[in-house]
Amino acid sequence: MSENQNLLAEQRRALILDEVRRRGGVRVNELTRRLGVSDMTVRRDLDALARQGVVEKVHGGAVPLVEASTHEPGFEAKSGLELTAKEDIARVAAELVAPGTAIALSGGTTTYALAHQLLDVPDLTVVTNSVRVADVFHSAQRLSGQRQGAATVVLTGGVRTPSDSLVGPVADQAIAALHFDVLFLGVHGISVEAGLSTPNLAEAETNRRLVQSARRVVVVADHTKWGTVGLSSFAALDQVDTLVTDAGLPAEARAEVSEHLRRLVVAGEPEDGTDI
């Protein structure tokens, strides 16, 4: 398609990944025609997606990489995926945060993007088990000084996972003693059958404690998380108040979500924030 010639590499690779997942595989010559780019460009894109661990290159094209339910990609590997969707989700989720509230942010690249959007919300108390999220707030304070209204950050402690979350008994005990207004939760996978899941058993228990300590639970997850199932489930869908996602979530998934959650927020669509 000629209108795709000027797509950014990130957008082009997102389109390729969606096509691979939807069709179970793609050929290079099909992608060159669809995207209106050269074979070399498509092969570079497939190389990049293969390095991120989301596709497997085969002769003449690529197929989805079938991951074990215990596979846990690191933070850097995940941070390169669905960047635009995560930024859109973060902007919309930030609108759900009122000044002066106590919130929790779990580990994950989407909650990391959300943390950046919350820097100007005054008088927040932020509980997090994410080293990366805590560093967003601490770095902002180092650059701007101890400004009035800056967030108070509580880092739980614990054992670090490949995704830079802190988990285990220390984290669990710290979270159990706290109560927060809203939990913003990033997930490895979400489905009707398995609910919210993660490949890391210790992280599952820590996430369970986060859910129990929150008055409201908001899941922030791009559309690629739908249908993914990790080794351990830690919450059912009916324990979630709101799902904030992107427009890539298919219609059938939205219908399933509507049967279990009170609210679906789709970034970039006019019905953002409507109850379902």
Secondary structure as GFF3:
##gff-version 3
##sequence-region A 1 276
A	DSSP	three_ten_helix	2	4	.	.	.	ID=ss1
A	DSSP	alpha_helix	9	23	.	.	.	ID=ss2
A	DSSP	beta_strand	26	27	.	.	.	ID=ss3
A	DSSP	alpha_helix	28	35	.	.	.	ID=ss4
A	DSSP	alpha_helix	39	51	.	.	.	ID=ss5
A	DSSP	beta_strand	55	58	.	.	.	ID=ss6
A	DSSP	beta_strand	61	64	.	.	.	ID=ss7
A	DSSP	alpha_helix	75	79	.	.	.	ID=ss8
A	DSSP	alpha_helix	83	94	.	.	.	ID=ss9
A	DSSP	beta_strand	102	105	.	.	.	ID=ss10
A	DSSP	alpha_helix	109	117	.	.	.	ID=ss11
A	DSSP	beta_strand	125	128	.	.	.	ID=ss12
A	DSSP	alpha_helix	131	144	.	.	.	ID=ss13
A	DSSP	beta_strand	152	155	.	.	.	ID=ss14
A	DSSP	beta_strand	159	160	.	.	.	ID=ss15
A	DSSP	beta_strand	166	167	.	.	.	ID=ss16
A	DSSP	alpha_helix	169	176	.	.	.	ID=ss17
A	DSSP	beta_strand	180	185	.	.	.	ID=ss18
A	DSSP	beta_strand	189	191	.	.	.	ID=ss19
A	DSSP	beta_strand	195	198	.	.	.	ID=ss20
A	DSSP	alpha_helix	201	212	.	.	.	ID=ss21
A	DSSP	beta_strand	214	220	.	.	.	ID=ss22
A	DSSP	three_ten_helix	223	225	.	.	.	ID=ss23
A	DSSP	beta_strand	232	235	.	.	.	ID=ss24
A	DSSP	three_ten_helix	237	239	.	.	.	ID=ss25
A	DSSP	beta_strand	242	245	.	.	.	ID=ss26
A	DSSP	alpha_helix	251	258	.	.	.	ID=ss27
A	DSSP	beta_strand	263	266	.	.	.	ID=ss28
###
